[in-house]
Amino acid sequence: MRSISKFSRVSRKVRHLAIGLIMTGMTVHAMAQSIVMSSTTSTEQSGLFGYLLPEFKKATGIDIKVVALGTGQALDMARRGDADVVFVHDQPAEEKFVAEGFGLKRFPVMYNDFVVVGPQADPANAKGNDIVTALKKISSSNAAFVSRGDKSGTHAAELRFWSQAALADKKGSGYKECGCGMGPALNIGASTGAYVLTDRGTWLNFKNRADLKVLVEGDAKLFNQYGVMVVNPAKHAHVKQADAQKFVDWIVSANGQAAIAAYKIGGESVFFPNAGK
């Protein structure tokens, strides 16, 4: 009887050990099936990721944790090895990131456009389809203008436009930097009656518009391209290259591109897929 009882105790221990090992294996597998993406506030605040990432998980079983920052900060996060994949919208900065060896390859994914929103009364008379002319009017009238001032893709584009208007150092006394994301910048613009450069996706999803409306749109310069890159594991060995590459492969595939095209706000398309173009 003692031997049977002893055998029973050993069997229970073996079963418990086996269950523990299985649970540990499941935990390790679950951890392996997630990646970190550093991306822009515009892709998150437009609502795109809330729609897109569940579709990716359905296809692959991989979870993605998104850290939404300005593009410059998102790229710096990846440079430190704190992300597995980067999804941003400043092509010159992205190409530099790859050239420095931090990214494996840049893939174009989708585009939308920038617009300038401002008070309906349009005190600077900025309305039109020419961003350079609009900024000249905003500057000369010293109208309130809220800049993100955060080294984001939107901020980089805005500075480019001021330079094209030959006003890099003459933006007017109404120009203020908030050092904040797109949503907070729009909130400041809405509460103060200021002009703001925004991506259209975030604007479409923005609810607190107050007196703001789109005043400048349709200029080819306002084109806003997004790209995706896997972080180079040669720089950071812990990068989950295989799972990150699965996201890149999916987002540029026919299914991923169709998912981007399907996302709409109020029946209006927000992003337009253009992988491989």
Helices and strands as residue ranges (DSSP letters): H 2-32, E 34-40, H 41-45, H 48-60, E 63-69, H 71-79, E 85-88, H 91-99, E 103-119, H 131-140, E 145-147, H 153-164, E 175-177, H 182-192, E 195-199, H 200-205, E 212-216, G 220-222, E 223-231, H 241-251, H 254-262, E 264-265, E 268-269, E 272-273
